[in-house]
Amino acid sequence: MAWTPPLLDALPLKVGEADYFLRGLEAETDPLVAEYLFSAFASAARSVTWVLQKCMAGVQGFDEWYTPRQEALRADPLARFMKEQRNSVQKGAQLAIKGGHMSAGGTSIRFFFDWALAAEAGIDGNSDVVSLCRSFFAGLVILIHECLRDFRYLLDPHTFLTPKWMAERNLTPDDLEEELGYPRGWTSIKGGREEWPNRIRALLRNQPAWPDISEVVGRRGDPATD
């Protein structure tokens, strides 16, 4: 029996990790610290799609859903450029940030990648590091949000686990209890089909809530609003 969904808790954790380092980068004025933060952000952001594929491995329909999105990422100039910058920093031990421009009041600074490399990759060299990171991260956040939305009906037991769903698969609450490690009949009081809804609610009480990244989507889904 395979009703138990994959563990998706790692997805909001990885999204949150990348968001944390990007928030630090947005506020940083020290070039060396900004380099550290970009390296951390690039690593965390890259791991988002790795974790997504691991969490969703074997899920019905995921490969067909993800393949065109993966191809779009591979073809996207900004995604390719960010991957190259990450590789340069982490594998080539080179600095990604090549310069900066201080504001007139000296209260903020805009950091930049190598202009020539950006132009060669089809990226506007006048776009600063934070703006490019925001745009790249926005695409990843929307990708995860759409995956959680599109597969919730299939993977969230709080959504799909009903008496009708179980009857269609010849399952009973006893079967669910056994798979979760409880004794068969653990939630039964009187027996009979009429108590199935209450037994299901009792079993779902200890199941994790569906991952929620709506707060990050609200802040990062449109990089122009940051």
BELDAQUI-V801713 format. One record per pair of residues at least 12 apart in sequence whose C-alpha atoms are under 7 Angstrom apart, sorted by the first residue. I is the first residue (numbers start at 1). J is the second residue. D is the distance in Angstrom with one decimal. If there is no record, write none. Layout:
BEGIN
i: [I	I]
j: [J	J]
d: [D	D]
END
This chain:
BEGIN
i: [5	5	6	7	8	8	9	11	11	11	12	12	12	14	14	15	17	18	18	18	21	21	21	22	24	25	25	25	26	29	29	35	35	39	39	42	43	77	77	77	78	78	79	81	96	97	97	97	98	98	98	99	99	100	110	111	111	112	112	113	134	135	138	138	138	138	141	141	142	142	145	156	158	163	163	173	173	173	187	187]
j: [155	156	55	55	55	211	211	48	51	52	211	212	213	44	48	48	44	41	44	45	37	40	41	41	37	37	38	130	130	108	109	96	97	86	89	86	86	121	122	123	123	136	136	121	113	111	112	113	112	113	114	111	112	112	128	128	129	128	129	129	223	223	220	221	222	223	217	221	217	221	213	210	204	196	197	196	199	200	199	202]
d: [5.2	6.8	6.2	6.5	6.0	6.8	6.2	6.9	6.6	6.6	6.5	7.0	6.1	6.6	5.8	6.5	6.3	5.1	4.9	5.3	5.8	6.4	5.1	6.0	6.8	5.7	6.7	7.0	6.1	6.3	5.7	6.9	6.3	6.6	6.6	5.7	6.9	6.2	6.2	7.0	6.7	6.7	6.4	6.3	6.0	6.6	5.7	4.8	6.0	5.3	5.5	5.8	5.3	5.7	6.0	5.6	5.5	4.7	5.2	6.3	5.5	5.4	5.3	4.9	6.4	6.2	6.2	6.4	6.9	6.1	6.9	6.3	6.7	6.4	6.6	6.7	6.6	6.8	5.5	7.0]
END
